[in-house]
Amino acid sequence: MQTAQEFFGTPENIAAMGRSTALWSLLRGDPRFAYYGRLVALSQPVENTSDVLISLARLQGASPCYFFPKSGVDTLFAELERKGLSADRHEHFQGGESAYMAARATLAEHHLPPDLTVRILDGNTPDSVLAEVIQLMESCGVMPVPASFLRGSQGNGICLVACDPHGAPVAVATSIFMHPAESDHANTVFWGMLATRPDRRGEKVALVLGAKVIVHMWEEKGARAFMTGVRQDNASSTALCNRLGVIDTEFAYAVCVDPQTLGRDSVTK
Ligand SMILES: CC(C)(COP(=O)(O)OP(=O)(O)OC[C@H]1O[C@@H](n2cnc3c(N)ncnc32)[C@H](O)[C@@H]1OP(=O)(O)O)[C@@H](O)C(=O)NCCC(=O)NCCS
């Protein structure tokens, strides 16, 4: 079980991470569920998707169902709302080998601005650096995961950070395994939590960091597909994902929210 100091961020996010960590300690062997440190979710639809999502949302504040067909979202959301819950969605973007090829092509063509250096967060990263990375994510509207996932000590993933000459983080990108080992999606990993400090946007920092993360996960960890949730109106995120071969699919992340527990009505950007 993690300790409270493993969680950083707003009181709401710290509370949500504490609830999801506790729930995951109970559910981790169950092949229905996926988790990369943020919220315990349905890995894909099940027979009683709405009932399971409602229970997960009441316990945690919110819960997504990945690989939910876009064609069924309206019906599901009407049912959630009828039962007094709120609903939210991200489009389920994904890319397989084409993402890996696009990432390699990107790295052959583009480099980070020369004043930036890349660091991998790990067990030796000082808490103060981690706190700055999390502050960057939150200032960009991205909900971070617990420190142990960002450091790679839990969840089998990587978090890359680009730092300026003063050591301050200017951009971050993350990827983490998330689906049950016995699932068809076992090698489909979360990719995202991309955030660039506003004064360093437009320099292809997120593009290069995101590409590095994809190549690392494919070559070093055996990831074979990369998924992320994108809001329909998030033009910058859509452009960035498309550049890296991570594209919209026939699926959505169908999210059930219990605003009273979560303290707001959406999870993240
Ligand atoms: C999304 C975000 C990380 C992009 O960071 P960035 O470092 O400025 O992005 P890059 O310079 O690497 O641009 C990558 C690609 O996205 C495109 N892009 C970036 N911002 C864009 C915008 N506002 N509108 C349209 N396209 C945009 C760029 O044109 C580029 O494509 P190109 O190489 O074909 O020109 C940044 O805008 C951000 O932090 N947004 C808030 C947090 C967020 O929404 N994160 C995504 C959550 S999934």
The ligand as an ORCA input file, in Angstrom:
! r2SCAN-3c Opt
* xyz 0 1
  C      -0.949     19.392    -26.381
  C       0.377     19.996    -25.977
  C       1.083     19.000    -25.051
  C       1.245     20.260    -27.244
  O       2.526     20.698    -26.803
  P       3.604     21.369    -27.788
  O       4.961     21.081    -27.203
  O       3.261     22.783    -28.051
  O       3.394     20.548    -29.135
  P       4.403     20.450    -30.344
  O       5.092     21.749    -30.582
  O       5.285     19.262    -30.124
  O       3.419     20.177    -31.569
  C       3.139     18.866    -32.021
  C       2.163     18.920    -33.154
  O       0.888     19.367    -32.669
  C       0.466     20.528    -33.410
  N      -0.120     21.495    -32.496
  C       0.388     21.914    -31.313
  N      -0.435     22.835    -30.774
  C      -1.468     23.002    -31.648
  C      -2.654     23.803    -31.647
  N      -2.916     24.643    -30.622
  N      -3.513     23.668    -32.684
  C      -3.253     22.817    -33.706
  N      -2.145     22.042    -33.764
  C      -1.275     22.132    -32.743
  C       1.739     21.099    -33.994
  O       1.417     21.796    -35.187
  C       2.569     19.899    -34.251
  O       2.239     19.292    -35.492
  P       3.180     19.492    -36.762
  O       4.502     18.896    -36.400
  O       2.473     18.744    -37.822
  O       3.280     20.975    -36.980
  C       0.202     21.365    -25.274
  O      -0.586     22.216    -26.089
  C      -0.449     21.269    -23.900
  O       0.242     21.117    -22.884
  N      -1.795     21.369    -23.856
  C      -2.529     21.290    -22.596
  C      -2.556     19.871    -22.052
  C      -3.208     18.895    -23.020
  O      -4.230     19.172    -23.638
  N      -2.586     17.712    -23.093
  C      -3.073     16.649    -23.909
  C      -3.857     15.720    -23.054
  S      -4.131     14.209    -23.956
*
